[in-house]
Amino acid sequence: MIKVLIVDDSALIRKLFRQVLGEEPDLEVEFARNGVEALARLETFAPNVITLDVQMPQMDGLECLNRIMVQRPCPVVMISSVTVEGAEATLEALRLGAVDFVPKPTGALSLRMEEFAPTLKERIRAAAGARVSTARRLRERLQYKSSGVRSAGNANPPNEPLGEPARAASGEGIVLVGTSTGGPPALEALLVPLPANFPWPVLIAQHMPATFTGALAKRLNGLCALSVVEVTHPVHLKRGCVYIGRGDADLVVSKRPEGPIAMMVPAKQGYPWHPSTDRLVRSAMDQLPAAQLIGVLMTGMGNDGAAAMASLRANGGTTIAEAEETAVVWGMPGELVRAGGADYILPLPQIAARLQRLVPRAARP
């Protein structure tokens, strides 16, 4: 049984959520009208998953989330507006520790609940199995606990010797990254350590709506030495640049006489997630030798990217799967590992260092 706490100040939203979730035999649902009530329910109800609205009286969703991560960390799914402001608040929530979000449909939710409900249920069930870091906010949590009970969390995963690459990439190439649930903080951890002169362009398929990917690119650009942009039109690939696919479409690699380009194309039947990691990787393999490609598959539910990256490795490319110990949801990278398609299985903090060792020194400026 999954215990779900719905936190929303709207009586209509609570009623609609009660209708669609109350009929599920594996879900036990309770409600809170604001952040203050939600914090009071943490110990009495002990939820497995919390859905949290951003805009609420007395204590808004971000402040409530911040307190949850200190008081009693558990998986939180944000219920987010699809406005620019909503996207920025959602990204901040993911940074604070939320594992996922569900965009609110535009217009009257009561009229679109039938199409919204399956996504809500899917995200709640996925969140119930998500990993919430016990090391996060450790000092504040220890200060909060008046009993003095010590946390078993470790601030850093154990180091693994980097060693030598199993196979060397060659020439000018591209790094291809796929991620979904838990992706924005994982992308920050991957990209921030990379230097401004990292010699290969990095292309990213992050499952997100179009209203969110631009805000994600802007946030990452402000944090990274690399230049991070959202791909909205065909663009020539350059070293020192990161290209994030616009949501609700697919990012692909194509070729012009002057070199490879990244471009957005309409979503295609047979690819259920967008931007599609599978389609990105396969398009890159159509344009460049596999030895000039490195695939990185990180946290996310489902299996997007696993088959394509396994094929990439089989044809001479290099692949990295995020280790289960750091993935919020070990769905996508786990499928790659189970398919025998990962050259390396690494905790998130080690992936950037491995990339810098794999990219050919000859390609460095």
N, C-alpha and C positions, 0 to 999 in steps of 0.2 A: 504494500500500500504506500503510495506517494502522498505525503501530507503537503498541501499547497496553501500558502497564505497569499490572498489577493489583496493588494493595497491600492486603493483608489478612492478619491473623494466623491466620485460620481455615483449616485444611487442607481442610475440606469446601467452604468458599466458593471457594477456589482451584480445587478439582477441578470444581465445578459451572460456574464461569466458563470454565474450560478447555474443558469439553464444549460449551458453547453458543457460545463465541467462536472456538474452534479450527476449527470447520467453515466459517467465513466466509472466502472467498478473498481479500477485501480487507483482512483484519485479521491482523497479526502480533503475537502475544501473548507477553509474558514476565511473571514474577511476582516479588513481593518480600513477605517475611513481616512487615515492619515498616517504620517510617519511616527507620531507619538504612540498611537495605538499599536502600530506594527512592532515597535520596540518592546512594548509590554507583552506581546504575544510570543516573542522569541523563546522565552523559557516555558511559558504555560502550554503552548501548542507545539513547540519544537518542530517547525516546518522543515521539510526536505528541500522545498523550492519556494521562492518568493517571487511573485510578479509585482512590479513596482512602477507606478505612474511617476512622471517627473514633476508635473505641476500640481501641488497640493497645499492647502492651508496649514498653518502652525509649523509644519516641518516638511520641506519639499523632498522630492525623491532623491536628489543627490546627497543632501545632508543625512537623510535616513540611511541610504546605502553606506555612506561613510561610517555611520555608527554601527550598522550591522556587521561590517567587516572587522570592526574592533570588538564588539560585544559578543557576537556569536556568528562567525563566518559560515555562510551556506550559499548555495547557488542562487543567484538573483537574475531574473529575466526582466529587462526594462520594457515597458510598453511605451513606444516612442512616437511622437509626431513626425511626419515626413517633411516638415519645414526645415529650412537651413538651421534655424535656432535649435530645433529638435535634434537634428543630426549632430550638432556640436555638443549638446547636452548628453546625447547617447554615447559619443566617443569618450567624453569625460567619465561617464558611468563605467564604461568598459575599463578605463584606466584605473578607476577606483576599486574594481574587483567584480563587477557584473560579468556573468559568463556569456550572455546573449541578449538579444533584443528582438521585439516583434513590432514592426511598423504598424501604426493604426491606419486602417483604410481611410481614404478621404471621403468626406460626405457623412451621411448618417450611418453610424456603426450598426444600428439595429437593422438596417436594410441590407447590410453586407456581412452580417455575422455568419451566414452559412459558408461563405468563402474564407472568412477569417478564422473560424473555429478550428479547422484541421491544422493550420499552421500553429496556432496557439497550443494545441494539445501536443503536437510534435515537439515544439521547443521546450515545453514543460517536462516531457518525458526524457528528452535528451539532457536537459539541465540536471535532472535527478541523478544522472550518472556522471556528471561533469566533476572534474577535479578542481577544488578550491584550495589554493596554496595555504598550508598551515604556517608558512614562514612569513607571509605577508603581514605587515603592520605588527610584527611580533612585539616590539617594545611597547607600543600603545596597548596591546592586548594584555601584556603582563601587568602594566600599570592599572588597567581596568579591573583585573581580577583581584579583588580584595583578599581572596583566600590564599593567594600566593602560589597557586598551582602552576607548575612550569609546563610550557608547551613543548611538545616533542619535535616541533618543526625545526628544520635546518635552513638557514638563510641561503645557502648555496648548495646545489647538487654536487656530489662528489666529482672531482676532476678526473677526466680520462686522458691519458697521454695522447697527444694528437698524432704522433707517429708520422709515417710517410704516406702519401696518397696511394690507394690501391691501383689507380690508373690515372694518368695525367691527361687533363684537357689540353687542347692544342689550338694555336692560332687565336684569331679574334673570335669571340663567341658571345653567348647570352646566358644569363642566369634566369631560370624560370621558376617562379614561386607560386604555390597554391595553398590557400588556407580558407577557413570558414569560421565556425564557432570559436571564439577566443582569439581570432586572428589579429585585430588591431594592436593589442599589447604585444603579441608575438612578433608582429612586423616591426614594432618599435625596438624590441630586443635584438632583432636580426639586423636592422639597418643602421641604428645609431653607432655601433662599433666600426662600421665600414668607413674607410678614409675617403676624402673627396676625390682622390685620384684612382679609386677602384676601377680597374681597366675594362670591365665588361658591363654593359647595360643590364639592368635588372627589371624583368617584367613580372607583374603581380596580378594574379586572378584571386581577388578576395570577394567571397559571396556577400553582396550587399546591394540594396536598392540604389538607383542612380542619384537620389538626393543625398546619399551618405558618402559615396566614394570621393566626391570633390572635397568635402570637409576632411575626410581621412587623409587625402594627399596634402592638403594645406597644413594639417597638424604635423604630419611626418616631415614635411619640408622644413618646418620651423625647428625640428629637433635634430635633423640629420646634417652631416657635412655634405652628403650627396644632394643633388637637386631632385626633388620628387614632384611629379606632375600627374594629373589625371589625363588619360588619353580620350579626347573627344573628337579628334580628326587624325588623319594619317600623319605620322611624325617619324622622322629619321632617327634611328637609334644612335645614341652617343655614350661614350664612356663617362662615368661619373654621374649618370642619370638613372633614376628609377621611374618606371612607367606603370601606373595603376589603371587597370581597366575600368571603364565607366560601368556602373551597375545596370542590370536589366538588359545587358547585351553581352557579346563575347569579344575578348581581346585576342587577336591573331597576329602572327608574323607573316609579312609578305615581302616581296623583293622588288626593288627598283634598280635601274642601272647603276645608281650611285651607292647602293647598299641596302641592307634590310630596313624595313619600316615596321612600326606597330600601328595597328588600326583597329577600330571597332566595327563589328559586323552584327547584324540582327541575330538574336537567339535562334538556334537551329534545333529542329526536332531530333531527339535522340540524345541530347545533352540536357539533363534535368536541372542542373545548377548553373547560375550565371553570376559573374563571368565564369566560364567553364575552364577549369584547369586542364582537363583532358583535351579540349579543343585547342587551347593555347599551345600545349606541348606538341601535339600532332602537327599543328601548322608550322611550328619551328623546325620539326624534323623534316618537313617537306622542303624547307628552304636552306638548311645548313646541315653539314655532316654531324652525326650524333656526338662525335668526339669534341665538337665545339659547343656543346650544350651541357649545362649542369642543372638538374632539377632538384628543387627543395619542396618537400611536402610537409606541411605543419598542421597544427591542431584544426579539427573540424569534424563534424559528423558526416556520415555517408562514406562514399568511396571515390569521389571525384578526383581524378588525377592519378589514381593508383595504377590503372591498366596502362595508361599512356606512359607513365614514368617507368614502369616495368619494361615496356617495349623500348624505351630510350636506353635503359641500361643494357638490355639484350643486344642492342645495335652498336654499343661502344660508348654510350654517354655515361655520365656520372650522376648518381642520385643520392640524396640525403633525406632521411625520414626523421622527424622529431621523435625523441624517445617518449615512451608512455609516462615516465616519471614527471615530465614537465608539461605535457599536452593537457589542455583543458578537457578536450574530448579526443581520445585516441582512435578516431574513426578512419579518417583519410590516411594518415601515416601508418596506422596499424594495418590497413588493407595492403599498402605497399610492401610492408615487411612480410606479411603473410604470403604475398605473391612471390616472395624471393626477389623483389625488385630494388632493394636498398643496398647501395654500397656502404653507407654509413647510417647508423642509428644513434643519434646524438641528442643529449639534453639541449634545450634551447640556447642557453648561454654559450655553448661551444660551436654553434653552427657558423657564426660570422667568422671566427678564427679559422675554421676548416675551409670556408670558401676562399679566404685569402691565401691559403696554402695550395688550393686546387687550381686557381686561376694561373695560367702559365706566366712565369717570370718574364718571358720574352714579350708578353703583351703589355707589361707595365711600362709607363712612360718614363 
